Amino acid sequence: MRKIEKTDAPESLIRFKQNNRNARYTDLTEVERQDIRKKCAEEQFYLCGYCCKRISGSSNDTVNEHIEPRNHAPEKDLDFSNIIASCKTKQQCDNAHGSAALQLTPLMSECETELSFSISGRVRGKTQRAKTLIQTVNLGDHEKNNKSLVQQRKQLSDALLYANGVDPGEGLDDDEELLKLVIEDIKAPKSGKLEPFAPVVVNILNGWLAN
C-alpha cells in the first residue's frame, strides 16, 4: 500500500457543491463522478488505493471509494479528501469495505509500514489496525482468503523485480546501495503511472534492507 497525497477537488465537483448546497453524493451526475475517478486515479498514479493493482480511472474498472463510509460520515459525503479510487474487484477493496470503520487507511503514512508484504504474495499486519484493514478489504493474508490477489501480487512483483535485475529468490547479495537505487527507481512514476504492485515491491525490498 502507498500513502495517497490528496490534491484539490476537480472543478466540476467544486462548482456542483457551490450550486447545490444540500446535495449528497447520490445527486452527482456522471460528469462529476467521472471527474472524481479521473483525479483520484491520477493522484494514485493509476493504482488501486488498497491493493495497488492497475486501474484506468474509468467506470469500467474504477470506483469512487469513501474512506469514511457515507452512512457513517454524511458530512464527508462530497468531501474530495475522503474519496480515493478503488478497483472494482468482487469481494475485495471497495466491494469488500462496506460500512466498516477503518483505523488505518491509504491516507496515512503508516499504511506503508504497518503492512508487511512477502515474496510469496501474502501480506500480514504488524498492528491490530493493519490486520483489521487487511481482513476488511480482503488484501490476501492467506490464499484461502484471496488466492487470486496473492497469486497476482507474486507474479507481477516477481516480474518487476526481475526487470530491475533482482532475483526474487536471492535478493541482491546484501548490496545495500544497489538495493536503494532499485527502490528509488520502482517508486518513480513513469509518464504519470506506477507499475502494478510497485508499492508492494518497495515494501518487500525495504523489508530486505531492514533485515
MDTraj code that builds the backbone (N, CA, C; nanometers):
import mdtraj as md
import numpy as np

residues = "MET ARG LYS ILE GLU LYS THR ASP ALA PRO GLU SER LEU ILE ARG PHE LYS GLN ASN ASN ARG ASN ALA ARG TYR THR ASP LEU THR GLU VAL GLU ARG GLN ASP ILE ARG LYS LYS CYS ALA GLU GLU GLN PHE TYR LEU CYS GLY TYR CYS CYS LYS ARG ILE SER GLY SER SER ASN ASP THR VAL ASN GLU HIS ILE GLU PRO ARG ASN HIS ALA PRO GLU LYS ASP LEU ASP PHE SER ASN ILE ILE ALA SER CYS LYS THR LYS GLN GLN CYS ASP ASN ALA HIS GLY SER ALA ALA LEU GLN LEU THR PRO LEU MET SER GLU CYS GLU THR GLU LEU SER PHE SER ILE SER GLY ARG VAL ARG GLY LYS THR GLN ARG ALA LYS THR LEU ILE GLN THR VAL ASN LEU GLY ASP HIS GLU LYS ASN ASN LYS SER LEU VAL GLN GLN ARG LYS GLN LEU SER ASP ALA LEU LEU TYR ALA ASN GLY VAL ASP PRO GLY GLU GLY LEU ASP ASP ASP GLU GLU LEU LEU LYS LEU VAL ILE GLU ASP ILE LYS ALA PRO LYS SER GLY LYS LEU GLU PRO PHE ALA PRO VAL VAL VAL ASN ILE LEU ASN GLY TRP LEU ALA ASN".split()
xyz = np.array([
    [0.0844, -0.1184, 0.0000],
    [0.0000, 0.0000, 0.0000],
    [0.0885, 0.1242, 0.0000],
    [0.0368, 0.2305, -0.0553],
    [0.1134, 0.3545, -0.0686],
    [0.0292, 0.4710, -0.0189],
    [0.0887, 0.5601, 0.0596],
    [0.0134, 0.6752, 0.1076],
    [-0.0307, 0.7612, -0.0100],
    [-0.1580, 0.7997, -0.0083],
    [-0.2139, 0.8836, -0.1133],
    [-0.2085, 1.0295, -0.0693],
    [-0.1497, 1.1112, -0.1521],
    [-0.1445, 1.2553, -0.1259],
    [-0.2606, 1.3209, -0.2005],
    [-0.3598, 1.3656, -0.1257],
    [-0.4766, 1.4266, -0.1879],
    [-0.4457, 1.5682, -0.2362],
    [-0.5070, 1.6059, -0.3477],
    [-0.4909, 1.7385, -0.4050],
    [-0.6270, 1.8084, -0.4076],
    [-0.6371, 1.9167, -0.4822],
    [-0.7636, 1.9896, -0.4878],
    [-0.8692, 1.9091, -0.5627],
    [-0.9933, 1.9307, -0.5247],
    [-1.1053, 1.8628, -0.5896],
    [-1.1183, 1.9073, -0.7347],
    [-1.1748, 1.8242, -0.8204],
    [-1.1982, 1.8637, -0.9597],
    [-1.2900, 1.9861, -0.9661],
    [-1.2711, 2.0686, -1.0672],
    [-1.3510, 2.1904, -1.0800],
    [-1.5004, 2.1608, -1.0885],
    [-1.5357, 2.0528, -1.1558],
    [-1.6782, 2.0208, -1.1705],
    [-1.7425, 1.9901, -1.0354],
    [-1.6695, 1.9269, -0.9458],
    [-1.7227, 1.8981, -0.8129],
    [-1.7332, 2.0262, -0.7310],
    [-1.6341, 2.1123, -0.7425],
    [-1.6382, 2.2402, -0.6701],
    [-1.7597, 2.3207, -0.7140],
    [-1.7842, 2.3287, -0.8445],
    [-1.8996, 2.4038, -0.8960],
    [-2.0301, 2.3400, -0.8503],
    [-2.0352, 2.2065, -0.8543],
    [-2.1578, 2.1376, -0.8137],
    [-2.1911, 2.1689, -0.6674],
    [-2.0924, 2.1653, -0.5810],
    [-2.1155, 2.1926, -0.4388],
    [-2.1561, 2.3379, -0.4163],
    [-2.1012, 2.4282, -0.4955],
    [-2.1382, 2.5700, -0.4825],
    [-2.2836, 2.5938, -0.5243],
    [-2.3278, 2.5190, -0.6249],
    [-2.4633, 2.5379, -0.6782],
    [-2.5683, 2.4493, -0.6128],
    [-2.5242, 2.3542, -0.5323],
    [-2.6179, 2.2594, -0.4691],
    [-2.5756, 2.2387, -0.3243],
    [-2.6072, 2.3340, -0.2408],
    [-2.5561, 2.3373, -0.1041],
    [-2.5947, 2.2161, -0.0209],
    [-2.7108, 2.1596, -0.0435],
    [-2.7584, 2.0482, 0.0390],
    [-2.7547, 1.9145, -0.0338],
    [-2.6792, 1.9089, -0.1405],
    [-2.6735, 1.7866, -0.2213],
    [-2.5922, 1.6781, -0.1521],
    [-2.6141, 1.5558, -0.1976],
    [-2.5395, 1.4403, -0.1495],
    [-2.4678, 1.3756, -0.2680],
    [-2.3825, 1.2789, -0.2378],
    [-2.3068, 1.2115, -0.3433],
    [-2.4009, 1.1486, -0.4466],
    [-2.5128, 1.0973, -0.4008],
    [-2.6077, 1.0323, -0.4916],
    [-2.6696, 1.1306, -0.5914],
    [-2.6566, 1.2606, -0.5649],
    [-2.7114, 1.3616, -0.6553],
    [-2.6152, 1.3983, -0.7679],
    [-2.4917, 1.3549, -0.7602],
    [-2.3937, 1.3878, -0.8634],
    [-2.4327, 1.3264, -0.9971],
    [-2.3992, 1.3958, -1.1043],
    [-2.4173, 1.3389, -1.2371],
    [-2.2939, 1.2563, -1.2712],
    [-2.2992, 1.1850, -1.3811],
    [-2.1847, 1.1042, -1.4218],
    [-2.0647, 1.1919, -1.4562],
    [-2.0888, 1.3166, -1.4928],
    [-1.9785, 1.4085, -1.5233],
    [-1.8903, 1.4286, -1.4009],
    [-1.9530, 1.4649, -1.2880],
    [-1.8764, 1.4861, -1.1649],
    [-1.8137, 1.3564, -1.1153],
    [-1.8861, 1.2486, -1.1233],
    [-1.8345, 1.1204, -1.0748],
    [-1.7112, 1.0771, -1.1543],
    [-1.7181, 1.0960, -1.2870],
    [-1.6040, 1.0576, -1.3696],
    [-1.4849, 1.1495, -1.3446],
    [-1.5105, 1.2773, -1.3234],
    [-1.4005, 1.3696, -1.2933],
    [-1.3333, 1.3326, -1.1615],
    [-1.4117, 1.2872, -1.0644],
    [-1.3559, 1.2426, -0.9361],
    [-1.2713, 1.1182, -0.9571],
    [-1.3246, 1.0213, -1.0325],
    [-1.2492, 0.8980, -1.0606],
    [-1.1162, 0.9303, -1.1271],
    [-1.1213, 1.0170, -1.2280],
    [-1.0008, 1.0510, -1.3039],
    [-0.8987, 1.1213, -1.2152],
    [-0.9428, 1.2164, -1.1344],
    [-0.8499, 1.2912, -1.0496],
    [-0.7891, 1.1992, -0.9447],
    [-0.8699, 1.1132, -0.8855],
    [-0.8176, 1.0194, -0.7850],
    [-0.7183, 0.9225, -0.8477],
    [-0.7501, 0.8717, -0.9663],
    [-0.6583, 0.7794, -1.0340],
    [-0.5246, 0.8482, -1.0632],
    [-0.5298, 0.9734, -1.1038],
    [-0.4068, 1.0484, -1.1293],
    [-0.3249, 1.0639, -1.0016],
    [-0.3921, 1.0964, -0.8906],
    [-0.3225, 1.1119, -0.7624],
    [-0.2525, 0.9832, -0.7209],
    [-0.3135, 0.8723, -0.7573],
    [-0.2643, 0.7412, -0.7151],
    [-0.1757, 0.6755, -0.8214],
    [-0.1423, 0.7506, -0.9247],
    [-0.0583, 0.7002, -1.0336],
    [-0.1176, 0.5730, -1.0947],
    [-0.2504, 0.5728, -1.1011],
    [-0.3284, 0.4677, -1.1665],
    [-0.3133, 0.3307, -1.1001],
    [-0.3075, 0.3321, -0.9667],
    [-0.3104, 0.2088, -0.8884],
    [-0.4274, 0.2160, -0.7916],
    [-0.4927, 0.1034, -0.7687],
    [-0.5989, 0.0963, -0.6683],
    [-0.5430, 0.1408, -0.5330],
    [-0.6193, 0.2211, -0.4617],
    [-0.5729, 0.2734, -0.3340],
    [-0.5506, 0.1677, -0.2288],
    [-0.6112, 0.0508, -0.2432],
    [-0.5958, -0.0569, -0.1452],
    [-0.4973, -0.1643, -0.1920],
    [-0.5279, -0.2311, -0.3031],
    [-0.4478, -0.3478, -0.3429],
    [-0.3313, -0.3141, -0.4358],
    [-0.3335, -0.1945, -0.4956],
    [-0.2263, -0.1480, -0.5847],
    [-0.2227, -0.2168, -0.7206],
    [-0.3342, -0.2784, -0.7616],
    [-0.3396, -0.3290, -0.8976],
    [-0.3706, -0.2130, -0.9916],
    [-0.3479, -0.2294, -1.1209],
    [-0.3694, -0.1238, -1.2190],
    [-0.5174, -0.0884, -1.2311],
    [-0.5474, 0.0411, -1.2364],
    [-0.6807, 0.0904, -1.2687],
    [-0.6659, 0.1940, -1.3795],
    [-0.7731, 0.2182, -1.4533],
    [-0.7663, 0.3121, -1.5657],
    [-0.8223, 0.4492, -1.5315],
    [-0.9037, 0.4556, -1.4254],
    [-0.9705, 0.5807, -1.3919],
    [-1.1068, 0.5934, -1.4571],
    [-1.1467, 0.4952, -1.5363],
    [-1.2794, 0.4959, -1.5985],
    [-1.3734, 0.4070, -1.5169],
    [-1.5023, 0.4205, -1.5434],
    [-1.6014, 0.3427, -1.4682],
    [-1.5940, 0.1935, -1.4993],
    [-1.5172, 0.1563, -1.6022],
    [-1.5052, 0.0139, -1.6361],
    [-1.4380, -0.0665, -1.5253],
    [-1.3368, -0.0058, -1.4614],
    [-1.2616, -0.0816, -1.3611],
    [-1.2326, -0.0014, -1.2341],
    [-1.2878, 0.1202, -1.2259],
    [-1.2554, 0.2085, -1.1142],
    [-1.3827, 0.2616, -1.0495],
    [-1.3816, 0.2681, -0.9173],
    [-1.4970, 0.3205, -0.8441],
    [-1.4491, 0.4223, -0.7417],
    [-1.5330, 0.5229, -0.7141],
    [-1.5029, 0.6221, -0.6121],
    [-1.5339, 0.5630, -0.4754],
    [-1.4318, 0.5476, -0.3958],
    [-1.4431, 0.4827, -0.2649],
    [-1.4334, 0.5863, -0.1529],
    [-1.5327, 0.5872, -0.0655],
    [-1.5305, 0.6761, 0.0503],
    [-1.4578, 0.6061, 0.1653],
    [-1.3469, 0.6648, 0.2101],
    [-1.2715, 0.6063, 0.3207],
    [-1.3585, 0.5973, 0.4456],
    [-1.4201, 0.7091, 0.4825],
    [-1.5207, 0.7062, 0.5890],
    [-1.6544, 0.6856, 0.5204],
    [-1.7207, 0.5724, 0.5441],
    [-1.8442, 0.5393, 0.4739],
    [-1.9484, 0.6505, 0.4829],
    [-2.0234, 0.6670, 0.3749],
    [-2.1193, 0.7763, 0.3664],
    [-2.2275, 0.7698, 0.4736],
    [-2.2683, 0.6494, 0.5104],
    [-2.3732, 0.6395, 0.6116],
    [-2.3209, 0.6660, 0.7518],
    [-2.1876, 0.6620, 0.7696],
    [-2.1279, 0.6919, 0.8996],
    [-2.0834, 0.8373, 0.9091],
    [-2.0456, 0.8935, 0.7967],
    [-1.9956, 1.0315, 0.7960],
    [-2.0634, 1.1096, 0.6833],
    [-2.1942, 1.1375, 0.6970],
    [-2.2667, 1.2082, 0.5902],
    [-2.2093, 1.3464, 0.5602],
    [-2.1426, 1.4062, 0.6602],
    [-2.0830, 1.5381, 0.6386],
    [-1.9636, 1.5320, 0.5436],
    [-1.9113, 1.4110, 0.5181],
    [-1.7982, 1.3943, 0.4271],
    [-1.8412, 1.3295, 0.2958],
    [-1.9703, 1.3302, 0.2720],
    [-2.0294, 1.2686, 0.1539],
    [-1.9680, 1.3217, 0.0242],
    [-1.9475, 1.4540, 0.0187],
    [-1.8914, 1.5177, -0.1003],
    [-1.7538, 1.5777, -0.0737],
    [-1.6889, 1.5287, 0.0287],
    [-1.5549, 1.5761, 0.0645],
    [-1.4516, 1.4995, -0.0177],
    [-1.3881, 1.5683, -0.1119],
    [-1.2929, 1.5013, -0.2004],
    [-1.1770, 1.4389, -0.1225],
    [-1.1424, 1.4978, -0.0086],
    [-1.0316, 1.4438, 0.0710],
    [-1.0669, 1.3095, 0.1340],
    [-1.1941, 1.2699, 0.1272],
    [-1.2397, 1.1431, 0.1834],
    [-1.2600, 1.0370, 0.0750],
    [-1.2275, 1.0702, -0.0491],
    [-1.2539, 0.9791, -0.1610],
    [-1.1232, 0.9361, -0.2279],
    [-1.1104, 0.8067, -0.2520],
    [-0.9975, 0.7538, -0.3279],
    [-1.0518, 0.6675, -0.4425],
    [-0.9640, 0.6298, -0.5319],
    [-1.0022, 0.5407, -0.6416],
    [-0.9705, 0.3968, -0.6028],
    [-1.0686, 0.3107, -0.6187],
    [-1.0512, 0.1678, -0.5883],
    [-1.0809, 0.0856, -0.7126],
    [-1.0210, -0.0321, -0.7199],
    [-1.0591, -0.1264, -0.8246],
    [-1.2004, -0.1775, -0.7954],
    [-1.2583, -0.2464, -0.8915],
    [-1.3954, -0.2969, -0.8754],
    [-1.3977, -0.4485, -0.8562],
    [-1.2854, -0.5045, -0.8110],
    [-1.2770, -0.6490, -0.7912],
    [-1.3795, -0.6954, -0.6885],
    [-1.4507, -0.8014, -0.7200],
    [-1.5523, -0.8534, -0.6286],
    [-1.4886, -0.9079, -0.5011],
    [-1.5543, -0.8833, -0.3894],
    [-1.5126, -0.9318, -0.2572],
    [-1.3722, -0.8827, -0.2200],
    [-1.3408, -0.7616, -0.2637],
    [-1.2075, -0.7057, -0.2375],
    [-1.2163, -0.5537, -0.2455],
    [-1.1311, -0.4850, -0.1723],
    [-1.1180, -0.3391, -0.1782],
    [-1.2531, -0.2709, -0.1546],
    [-1.2964, -0.1804, -0.2416],
    [-1.4233, -0.1104, -0.2201],
    [-1.5393, -0.2081, -0.2035],
    [-1.5424, -0.3120, -0.2850],
    [-1.6534, -0.4069, -0.2831],
    [-1.6635, -0.4814, -0.1520],
    [-1.5507, -0.4950, -0.0806],
    [-1.5498, -0.5656, 0.0476],
    [-1.5629, -0.4707, 0.1667],
    [-1.5316, -0.3440, 0.1458],
    [-1.5255, -0.2480, 0.2563],
    [-1.6586, -0.2313, 0.3278],
    [-1.7648, -0.2109, 0.2493],
    [-1.8949, -0.1901, 0.3095],
    [-1.8965, -0.0645, 0.3965],
    [-1.9529, -0.0777, 0.5155],
    [-1.9654, 0.0368, 0.6064],
    [-1.8710, 0.0267, 0.7255],
    [-1.7709, -0.0570, 0.7151],
    [-1.6781, -0.0762, 0.8268],
    [-1.5905, 0.0474, 0.8472],
    [-1.5665, 0.0811, 0.9728],
    [-1.4757, 0.1916, 1.0051],
    [-1.3322, 0.1413, 0.9960],
    [-1.2463, 0.2194, 0.9342],
    [-1.1063, 0.1823, 0.9185],
    [-1.0187, 0.2698, 1.0071],
    [-0.9376, 0.2072, 1.0903],
    [-0.8455, 0.2813, 1.1757],
    [-0.7129, 0.3102, 1.1060],
    [-0.6846, 0.2337, 1.0012],
    [-0.5662, 0.2547, 0.9182],
    [-0.6141, 0.2663, 0.7748],
    [-0.5708, 0.3711, 0.7045],
    [-0.6192, 0.3955, 0.5688],
    [-0.5038, 0.4335, 0.4764],
    [-0.5278, 0.4306, 0.3438],
    [-0.4241, 0.4721, 0.2483],
    [-0.3941, 0.6218, 0.2539],
    [-0.4658, 0.6965, 0.3356],
    [-0.4385, 0.8390, 0.3517],
    [-0.3381, 0.8645, 0.4635],
    [-0.2928, 0.7578, 0.5272],
    [-0.1999, 0.7680, 0.6396],
    [-0.0644, 0.7108, 0.6010],
    [0.0429, 0.7782, 0.6413],
    [0.1775, 0.7308, 0.6071],
    [0.2064, 0.5936, 0.6668],
    [0.1424, 0.5609, 0.7786],
    [0.1663, 0.4317, 0.8440],
    [0.1212, 0.3129, 0.7598],
    [0.0379, 0.3381, 0.6584],
    [-0.0070, 0.2262, 0.5739],
    [0.1111, 0.1642, 0.4992],
    [0.2208, 0.2389, 0.4859],
    [0.3384, 0.1874, 0.4159],
    [0.4285, 0.1043, 0.5066],
    [0.4094, 0.1145, 0.6366],
    [0.4989, 0.0448, 0.7299],
    [0.4276, -0.0586, 0.8180],
    [0.2971, -0.0434, 0.8383],
    [0.2260, -0.1367, 0.9259],
    [0.1762, -0.2607, 0.8522],
    [0.1849, -0.2595, 0.7194],
    [0.1593, -0.3782, 0.6392],
    [0.2932, -0.4313, 0.5902],
    [0.3102, -0.5615, 0.5946],
    [0.4353, -0.6233, 0.5514],
    [0.4064, -0.7279, 0.4444],
    [0.4609, -0.7061, 0.3249],
    [0.4396, -0.7982, 0.2137],
    [0.5588, -0.8921, 0.1994],
    [0.5314, -1.0131, 0.1560],
    [0.6376, -1.1112, 0.1367],
    [0.6444, -1.1514, -0.0094],
    [0.7557, -1.2129, -0.0475],
    [0.7757, -1.2537, -0.1854],
    [0.6766, -1.3618, -0.2271],
    [0.6120, -1.4253, -0.1294],
    [0.5105, -1.5274, -0.1586],
    [0.3818, -1.4660, -0.2120],
    [0.3667, -1.3337, -0.1965],
    [0.2441, -1.2669, -0.2385],
    [0.1498, -1.2385, -0.1241],
    [0.1812, -1.2912, -0.0082],
    [0.0953, -1.2685, 0.1085],
    [0.1270, -1.1359, 0.1765],
    [0.0337, -1.0903, 0.2578],
    [0.0547, -0.9703, 0.3368],
    [0.0149, -0.9999, 0.4808],
    [0.0858, -0.9388, 0.5748],
    [0.0472, -0.9519, 0.7154],
    [0.0458, -0.8144, 0.7792],
    [-0.0337, -0.8005, 0.8823],
    [-0.0415, -0.6752, 0.9543],
    [0.0500, -0.6771, 1.0751],
    [0.1256, -0.5703, 1.0939],
    [0.2149, -0.5607, 1.2090],
    [0.1426, -0.5075, 1.3322],
    [0.0274, -0.4465, 1.3100],
    [-0.0530, -0.3928, 1.4195],
    [-0.1947, -0.4465, 1.4065],
    [-0.2729, -0.4308, 1.5121],
    [-0.4104, -0.4794, 1.5074],
    [-0.4912, -0.4042, 1.4035],
    [-0.4693, -0.2722, 1.3911],
    [-0.5476, -0.1972, 1.2934],
    [-0.5087, -0.2352, 1.1510],
    [-0.3826, -0.2757, 1.1306],
    [-0.3406, -0.3219, 0.9988],
    [-0.4053, -0.4568, 0.9672],
    [-0.4102, -0.5441, 1.0663],
    [-0.4761, -0.6739, 1.0476],
    [-0.6227, -0.6553, 1.0146],
    [-0.6859, -0.5601, 1.0832],
    [-0.8276, -0.5333, 1.0581],
    [-0.8487, -0.4797, 0.9173],
    [-0.7610, -0.3904, 0.8727],
    [-0.7708, -0.3377, 0.7363],
    [-0.7579, -0.4496, 0.6340],
    [-0.6586, -0.5353, 0.6523],
    [-0.6362, -0.6468, 0.5601],
    [-0.7590, -0.7359, 0.5509],
    [-0.8194, -0.7659, 0.6659],
    [-0.9376, -0.8511, 0.6684],
    [-1.0588, -0.7807, 0.6094],
    [-1.0735, -0.6520, 0.6399],
    [-1.1917, -0.5786, 0.5964],
    [-1.1981, -0.5635, 0.4451],
    [-1.0867, -0.5275, 0.3831],
    [-1.0877, -0.5088, 0.2371],
    [-1.0265, -0.6277, 0.1639],
    [-1.0011, -0.7361, 0.2385],
    [-0.9598, -0.8655, 0.1835],
    [-0.8349, -0.8552, 0.0965],
    [-0.7244, -0.8159, 0.1592],
    [-0.5998, -0.7946, 0.0855],
    [-0.5111, -0.9175, 0.0736],
    [-0.5572, -1.0335, 0.1196],
    [-0.4825, -1.1558, 0.0929],
    [-0.3733, -1.1881, 0.1918],
    [-0.4117, -1.2062, 0.3195],
    [-0.3137, -1.2519, 0.4179],
    [-0.2866, -1.4011, 0.4015],
    [-0.3752, -1.4697, 0.3304],
    [-0.3579, -1.6125, 0.3033],
    [-0.4344, -1.6481, 0.1769],
    [-0.3862, -1.7476, 0.1042],
    [-0.4505, -1.7876, -0.0205],
    [-0.5967, -1.8241, -0.0015],
    [-0.6318, -1.8814, 0.1113],
    [-0.7705, -1.9238, 0.1323],
    [-0.8651, -1.8047, 0.1376],
    [-0.8121, -1.6859, 0.1686],
    [-0.8963, -1.5666, 0.1759],
    [-0.9045, -1.4936, 0.0425],
    [-0.7945, -1.4908, -0.0318],
    [-0.7942, -1.4223, -0.1612],
    [-0.6806, -1.4768, -0.2467],
    [-0.6992, -1.5981, -0.2943],
    [-0.5954, -1.6671, -0.3711],
    [-0.5567, -1.5895, -0.4958],
    [-0.6554, -1.5327, -0.5650],
    [-0.6282, -1.4612, -0.6890],
    [-0.5349, -1.3429, -0.6668],
    [-0.5610, -1.2619, -0.5631],
    [-0.4766, -1.1458, -0.5370],
    [-0.3364, -1.1868, -0.4943],
    [-0.3260, -1.2889, -0.4101],
    [-0.1944, -1.3367, -0.3667],
    [-0.1125, -1.3808, -0.4878],
    [-0.1754, -1.4532, -0.5795],
    [-0.1048, -1.5008, -0.6980],
    [-0.0663, -1.3858, -0.7914],
    [-0.1588, -1.2922, -0.8125],
    [-0.1280, -1.1765, -0.8967],
    [-0.0114, -1.0971, -0.8392],
    [-0.0152, -1.0773, -0.7086],
    [0.0881, -0.9991, -0.6422],
    [0.2246, -1.0666, -0.6583],
    [0.2269, -1.1968, -0.6417],
    [0.3541, -1.2694, -0.6543],
    [0.4060, -1.2632, -0.7973],
    [0.3203, -1.2910, -0.8937],
    [0.3631, -1.2947, -1.0334],
    [0.4131, -1.1591, -1.0816],
    [0.3369, -1.0530, -1.0550],
    [0.3753, -0.9211, -1.1036],
    [0.4904, -0.8629, -1.0232],
    [0.4977, -0.8954, -0.8952],
    [0.6110, -0.8495, -0.8145],
    [0.7399, -0.9162, -0.8620],
    [0.7330, -1.0467, -0.8872],
    [0.8498, -1.1179, -0.9398],
    [0.8958, -1.0556, -1.0719],
    [0.7988, -1.0275, -1.1600],
    [0.8315, -0.9704, -1.2901],
    [0.8977, -0.8340, -1.2756],
    [0.8475, -0.7518, -1.1828],
    [0.9036, -0.6185, -1.1624],
    [1.0437, -0.6269, -1.1026],
    [1.0648, -0.7227, -1.0135],
    [1.1979, -0.7417, -0.9556],
    [1.2967, -0.7880, -1.0625],
    [1.2570, -0.8879, -1.1426],
    [1.3454, -0.9366, -1.2492],
    [1.3797, -0.8241, -1.3467],
    [1.2792, -0.7398, -1.3763],
    [1.3019, -0.6289, -1.4694],
    [1.4037, -0.5293, -1.4153],
    [1.4203, -0.5283, -1.2834],
    [1.5165, -0.4377, -1.2208],
    [1.6428, -0.5106, -1.1750],
    [1.6633, -0.6297, -1.2299],
    [1.7866, -0.7013, -1.2036],
    [1.7948, -0.7707, -1.0697],
    [1.6775, -0.8006, -1.0110],
    [1.6749, -0.8650, -0.8796],
    [1.6121, -1.0025, -0.8914],
    [1.6815, -1.1046, -0.8447],
    [1.6259, -1.2399, -0.8393],
    [1.5434, -1.2495, -0.7115],
    [1.4110, -1.2681, -0.7224],
    [1.3266, -1.2719, -0.6031],
    [1.3694, -1.3762, -0.5003],
    [1.4350, -1.4816, -0.5479],
    [1.4763, -1.5870, -0.4557],
    [1.6088, -1.5615, -0.3879],
    [1.6835, -1.4626, -0.4372],
    [1.8175, -1.4411, -0.3844],
    [1.8443, -1.3000, -0.3330],
    [1.7594, -1.2028, -0.3692],
    [1.7859, -1.0656, -0.3276],
    [1.9029, -1.0095, -0.4047],
    [1.9781, -0.9194, -0.3397],
    [2.0899, -0.8543, -0.4076],
    [2.2220, -0.8780, -0.3357],
    [2.2326, -0.9928, -0.2702],
    [2.3587, -1.0292, -0.2035],
    [2.4086, -0.9189, -0.1106],
    [2.3141, -0.8605, -0.0353],
    [2.3486, -0.7589, 0.0659],
    [2.4095, -0.6324, 0.0061],
    [2.3874, -0.6057, -0.1216],
    [2.4355, -0.4822, -0.1830],
    [2.3351, -0.3719, -0.1496],
    [2.3540, -0.3087, -0.0358],
    [2.2568, -0.2127, 0.0161],
    [2.2375, -0.0931, -0.0763],
    [2.3450, -0.0411, -0.1310],
    [2.3346, 0.0773, -0.2159],
    [2.2579, 0.0471, -0.3442],
    [2.2845, -0.0689, -0.4026],
    [2.2134, -0.1070, -0.5242],
    [2.0654, -0.1285, -0.4936],
    [2.0385, -0.1885, -0.3781],
    [1.9008, -0.2115, -0.3382],
    [1.8255, -0.0795, -0.3250],
    [1.8905, 0.0203, -0.2670],
    [1.8283, 0.1525, -0.2519],
    [1.8012, 0.2167, -0.3871],
    [1.8905, 0.1970, -0.4822],
    [1.8708, 0.2512, -0.6161],
    [1.7516, 0.1855, -0.6849],
    [1.7384, 0.0543, -0.6664],
    [1.6255, -0.0179, -0.7248],
    [1.4950, 0.0332, -0.6650],
    [1.4931, 0.0539, -0.5334],
    [1.3732, 0.1053, -0.4664],
    [1.3347, 0.2417, -0.5227],
    [1.4307, 0.3305, -0.5363],
    [1.4013, 0.4642, -0.5872],
    [1.3489, 0.4584, -0.7304],
    [1.4014, 0.3671, -0.8099],
    [1.3553, 0.3541, -0.9479],
    [1.2119, 0.3028, -0.9529],
    [1.1806, 0.2034, -0.8709],
    [1.0462, 0.1467, -0.8706],
    [0.9442, 0.2468, -0.8171],
    [0.9865, 0.3318, -0.7241],
    [0.8969, 0.4307, -0.6634],
    [0.8642, 0.5461, -0.7575],
    [0.9453, 0.5642, -0.8619],
    [0.9297, 0.6798, -0.9503],
    [0.8277, 0.6511, -1.0609],
    [0.7192, 0.7292, -1.0681],
    [0.6213, 0.7101, -1.1758],
    [0.6831, 0.7391, -1.3119],
    [0.6414, 0.6640, -1.4109],
    [0.6818, 0.6876, -1.5489],
    [0.5588, 0.7324, -1.6268],
    [0.5670, 0.8512, -1.6849],
    [0.4528, 0.9085, -1.7581],
    [0.3276, 0.9125, -1.6712],
    [0.3472, 0.9458, -1.5444],
    [0.2347, 0.9615, -1.4534],
    [0.1769, 0.8327, -1.3995],
    [0.2446, 0.7204, -1.4228],
    [0.1934, 0.5919, -1.3765],
    [0.3009, 0.5126, -1.3044],
    [0.2577, 0.4344, -1.2058],
    [0.3444, 0.3369, -1.1407],
    [0.3117, 0.1988, -1.1956],
    [0.4086, 0.1100, -1.1927],
    [0.3835, -0.0278, -1.2338],
    [0.2876, -0.0936, -1.1349],
    [0.2019, -0.1850, -1.1822],
    [0.1134, -0.2558, -1.0899],
    [0.1914, -0.3193, -0.9753],
    [0.1429, -0.2991, -0.8548],
    [0.2011, -0.3536, -0.7318],
    [0.3396, -0.2973, -0.7000],
    [0.3766, -0.1853, -0.7621],
    [0.5060, -0.1244, -0.7312],
    [0.5233, -0.0960, -0.5818],
    [0.4216, -0.0408, -0.5119],
    [0.4387, -0.0175, -0.3675],
    [0.4606, -0.1461, -0.2887],
    [0.4052, -0.2571, -0.3381],
    [0.4254, -0.3869, -0.2730],
    [0.5727, -0.4268, -0.2833],
    [0.6300, -0.4108, -0.4012],
    [0.7707, -0.4461, -0.4220],
    [0.8613, -0.3561, -0.3379],
    [0.8295, -0.2285, -0.3300],
    [0.9068, -0.1367, -0.2462],
    [0.9018, -0.1823, -0.1009],
    [0.7843, -0.2242, -0.0565],
    [0.7687, -0.2742, 0.0803],
    [0.8548, -0.3984, 0.1034],
    [0.8553, -0.4896, 0.0071],
    [0.9363, -0.6117, 0.0178],
    [1.0845, -0.5773, 0.0268],
    [1.1300, -0.4869, -0.0610],
    [1.2711, -0.4505, -0.0644],
    [1.3136, -0.3759, 0.0626],
    [1.2250, -0.2910, 0.1128],
    [1.2565, -0.2224, 0.2388],
    [1.2673, -0.3231, 0.3533],
    [1.1874, -0.4286, 0.3455],
    [1.1958, -0.5353, 0.4443],
    [1.3301, -0.6061, 0.4379],
    [1.3795, -0.6290, 0.3155],
    [1.5110, -0.6908, 0.2978],
    [1.6195, -0.6018, 0.3574],
    [1.6078, -0.4713, 0.3329],
    [1.7060, -0.3771, 0.3871],
    [1.7070, -0.3795, 0.5399],
    [1.5887, -0.3836, 0.5958],
    [1.5767, -0.3799, 0.7433],
    [1.6370, -0.5047, 0.8067],
    [1.6355, -0.6142, 0.7324],
    [1.6878, -0.7401, 0.7866],
    [1.8348, -0.7619, 0.7510],
])
top = md.Topology()
chain = top.add_chain()
for i, resn in enumerate(residues, 1):
    res = top.add_residue(resn, chain, resSeq=i)
    for name in ("N", "CA", "C"):
        top.add_atom(name, md.element.get_by_symbol(name[0]), res)
traj = md.Trajectory(xyz[None], top)
